[in-house]
Amino acid sequence: MACCLLQITGLIFGGVGMVGTLAATAMPQWRVSAYVDGNIVVFETIWEGLWMDCISQLGLRLQCKFYDSVLALPPPLEAFRALMCVAVGLAIAAFLLAITGVKYSQCGERGARATSIFILAAGAAFLLTGTLVLIPVSWTGAGIVRDFYDPAVPAPLKRELGAALYLGWASGALLLAAGAMYCHVWCR
């Protein structure tokens, strides 16, 4: 019974992590304009994401523009895009493996029939996906914090952590938890 509960919990964590990974990849709020030096009157809010930049003027009008050229992007942004796209694909594959593993493992039975190779594959895929999500999210977060406290960076260029980073961290943690649960179920 505990085995079934772990499988279902892992499936829920993996599903939520998969959706969060997809959302974090698509969201433009990776880097958000920072308000430094006590400037209260702000006319524009700038969002920078993996795929586009957006400018909100007085909260009334939002303009977004996709990046013009893939070749003109900085290499880290290209790598982050690739890692997040691979993570989305792997999260979907891991979720499908987890569904198949839950379907074919016989809850309550012991022995070789009770443990499915799909459970192990789903666990490993969820662990790898969580790691792939955490790399670009954490790297971007570290760069934002470093630039924010760097006195050489002008105040208008300073950015804060955006909502997509927090969503990415939460999704990565859920994917790692789902992977650990499935690997634990397979080991038992």
Secondary structure, 3 states (H helix, E strand, C coil): CHHHHHHHHHHHHHHHHHHHHHHHHHCCCCEEECCCCCCCCCCEEEEECCCEEEEEECCCEEEEEECCCCCCCCHHHHHHHHHHHHHHHHHHHHHHHHHHHHHHCCCCCCCCCCCCHHHHHHHHHHHHHHHHHHHHHHHHHHHHHHHHHCCCCCHHHCEEECHHHHHHHHHHHHHHHHHHHHHHHHHC
